[in-house]
Amino acid sequence: MTLIAVAHGTRAPEGPVVLESLLAGVRTLLPGVDVRVAYVDVIGPTLSSVLASVPDGSRAVVVPMFLASGYHVRVDVPSAVAADGGRAIVTPALGPDPAVVAAVEARLRSASPDLPSAVVLAAAGSSDESALAEVSVAASLLASALARPVVPAFVTTASPPVPDAVASLRAAGHPRVGVASYLLAPGLFQQRLDASGADVVAPPIGPHPLVAALIAERYRAVTPPADPPR
């Protein structure tokens, strides 16, 4: 079978490079599986074109590399699969799985071994209330892991904006405020986090082994085990 990892897409040239590095880790975990990337916006290849390239008679597993199940996960991905004839199985998105939150924590700790006194979990944003609720779940998991206050905030579309969340925590008396990036790859949104006014800004999750393992796990969960060699 083919694993199609579908992401949003970015014009930042380093974005696809980071995702390809992440998928290299997935290929190591799934030897013999055809692992491909697709995008729902901004750049190609599109999910529709990658699905069309899967040979007739074969099925694919589509893993949405999104950290919350917003419009792209609920509408765009299923629509592309349906238009292809429904040959593909679509797995749940990556977030707010604890493995993703652990990767976010690791990136924050790498940026600041002396942890901030409060943290903003900065996500892309969505108009989908269920997606925002998933970000809140991730924030709660991160707060438990860090033993510090963590509030969710958003780069676009939803409230509060990341700079406002940073300012609110500082006004509440926290001497050092950090931003934990709930973004998978670098790009314009990560650049906005760097300008949020926080004392510490973690890098995006990127090719973290925990995320590679989660993508492989999503694939294995919906595929039958291979027959043992005879």
C-alpha positions in Angstrom: 0.0 0.0 0.0 0.9 3.7 -0.4 1.1 6.1 2.6 0.2 9.6 1.5 1.2 12.2 4.1 -0.8 15.3 3.4 0.1 18.7 4.8 -1.1 22.3 4.4 1.7 23.7 2.3 3.9 26.8 2.5 5.8 29.1 0.2 8.7 29.1 2.6 11.3 26.9 0.8 12.5 25.3 4.0 9.0 24.0 4.7 9.0 21.1 2.2 12.6 20.3 3.1 11.6 19.8 6.8 8.6 17.6 5.9 10.7 15.5 3.6 13.2 15.0 6.5 10.2 13.9 8.7 9.0 11.5 6.1 12.5 10.1 5.7 12.1 9.0 9.3 8.7 7.4 8.5 10.3 5.4 5.6 12.9 4.1 8.0 10.1 2.8 10.3 8.0 1.4 7.4 10.5 -0.3 5.1 9.0 -1.3 1.8 6.1 1.2 2.1 5.7 3.8 -0.6 5.6 7.0 1.3 4.6 10.2 -0.6 3.8 13.7 0.3 0.8 15.9 -0.8 -0.5 19.3 0.0 -4.0 20.9 0.3 -3.0 24.5 -0.4 -0.3 26.8 -1.7 2.0 24.3 -3.4 1.9 20.9 -5.1 1.7 18.1 -5.5 -2.0 18.2 -4.6 -3.7 15.3 -2.8 -5.9 14.7 -5.8 -2.9 14.3 -8.1 -1.0 12.0 -5.8 -4.1 9.8 -5.3 -4.5 9.6 -9.1 -0.9 8.4 -9.4 -1.6 5.3 -7.2 -1.9 2.3 -9.5 -5.4 0.9 -10.3 -6.3 -1.9 -7.9 -4.1 -0.5 -5.1 -5.3 1.3 -2.0 -3.6 4.2 -0.2 -3.6 5.4 3.4 -3.9 9.1 3.8 -2.4 10.5 7.0 -3.4 14.2 7.6 -0.3 15.9 9.0 -2.4 18.5 10.8 -2.3 19.2 14.5 -6.0 19.8 14.7 -9.0 18.6 12.7 -10.1 21.8 11.0 -11.6 22.4 7.6 -8.8 20.8 5.6 -9.1 17.6 7.6 -12.9 17.5 7.7 -13.7 18.7 4.2 -10.8 19.0 1.8 -9.1 15.6 2.5 -12.3 13.5 2.4 -13.5 15.3 -0.7 -10.3 14.5 -2.6 -10.5 10.9 -1.5 -14.2 10.6 -2.6 -13.4 12.2 -6.0 -10.8 9.5 -6.5 -13.3 6.8 -6.0 -12.8 6.2 -2.3 -9.8 4.0 -2.7 -7.9 5.5 0.2 -8.3 5.1 3.9 -8.1 8.4 5.9 -6.6 8.2 9.4 -7.1 10.7 12.2 -5.0 13.9 12.2 -1.8 14.0 14.3 -3.0 16.3 17.0 -3.7 16.5 19.8 -1.9 13.2 20.3 0.4 13.0 23.4 3.3 12.2 21.1 2.9 15.5 19.4 2.7 17.4 22.7 5.9 15.6 23.9 7.6 16.8 20.7 6.5 20.3 21.3 7.8 20.1 24.9 11.1 18.8 23.6 11.5 21.8 21.2 10.6 24.3 24.0 13.2 22.7 26.4 15.8 22.8 23.6 15.2 26.5 23.2 15.2 27.3 26.9 16.5 24.7 29.4 15.5 27.3 32.0 11.8 27.1 31.3 9.7 30.2 31.2 7.3 30.8 34.1 4.3 30.6 31.7 3.8 29.4 28.1 1.7 30.2 25.1 0.9 27.2 22.9 0.8 28.9 19.5 -1.3 27.2 16.8 -2.2 28.2 13.3 -5.8 28.9 14.0 -9.1 27.8 12.6 -12.8 28.8 12.3 -13.7 25.3 13.4 -14.6 25.2 17.1 -13.8 21.5 17.4 -10.3 22.2 16.0 -9.8 25.0 18.6 -11.0 22.6 21.3 -8.3 20.1 20.2 -5.6 22.9 20.6 -7.0 23.5 24.1 -6.5 19.8 24.9 -2.9 20.0 23.7 -2.4 23.0 25.9 -3.7 21.1 28.9 -1.4 18.2 28.2 1.6 20.5 27.8 0.7 22.3 31.1 0.8 19.0 32.9 4.1 18.1 31.4 5.7 21.4 32.2 4.0 22.0 35.6 3.4 25.6 34.4 0.5 27.6 33.1 0.0 27.1 29.3 -2.6 29.0 27.4 -3.6 28.3 23.7 -3.4 31.2 21.2 -3.4 31.5 17.5 -1.5 33.1 14.6 -4.6 33.8 12.6 -8.4 33.4 12.4 -9.1 32.6 16.0 -8.6 34.4 19.3 -6.6 35.2 21.3 -3.8 36.3 19.0 -0.4 35.1 20.1 1.0 38.6 21.0 -2.1 39.3 23.1 -1.7 36.0 25.0 2.0 36.8 25.6 1.1 40.3 26.9 -1.7 38.9 29.1 0.6 36.5 30.8 3.2 39.1 31.4 0.5 41.5 32.8 -0.5 38.7 35.2 3.0 38.8 36.7 4.9 36.1 34.9 8.5 37.3 34.6 9.4 35.1 31.6 6.9 34.1 29.0 7.6 31.5 26.4 6.0 30.5 23.1 5.8 26.8 22.3 5.3 26.3 18.6 2.3 24.1 17.7 3.4 24.2 14.0 4.9 21.4 12.1 7.2 23.3 9.7 8.8 26.7 9.4 7.2 29.4 7.3 5.4 32.7 7.7 3.4 31.6 10.7 6.6 30.7 12.6 8.1 34.1 11.6 5.1 35.7 13.3 5.8 33.8 16.5 9.3 35.2 16.5 7.8 38.7 16.5 5.3 37.9 19.3 7.2 39.7 22.1 7.9 36.5 24.1 11.1 36.0 26.0 11.6 32.5 24.4 10.2 31.2 21.1 10.6 27.5 20.4 11.2 26.3 16.9 8.5 24.3 15.0 8.1 20.6 15.7 9.9 19.6 12.5 11.3 16.1 11.8 10.9 14.9 15.4 11.2 11.1 15.8 8.1 11.0 18.0 6.1 12.5 15.1 7.6 10.1 12.6 6.6 7.3 14.9 3.1 8.6 15.2 2.7 8.8 11.4 3.9 5.2 11.1 1.5 4.2 13.9 -1.4 5.8 12.1 -0.6 3.8 9.0 -0.2 0.5 10.8 -3.5 1.0 12.6 -5.5 0.7 9.4 -3.4 -1.8 7.4 -3.4 -5.6 7.9 -0.2 -7.1 9.2 2.1 -8.5 6.5 2.2 -12.2 6.1 5.2 -13.8 7.8 7.8 -15.1 5.4 7.6 -18.9 4.7 
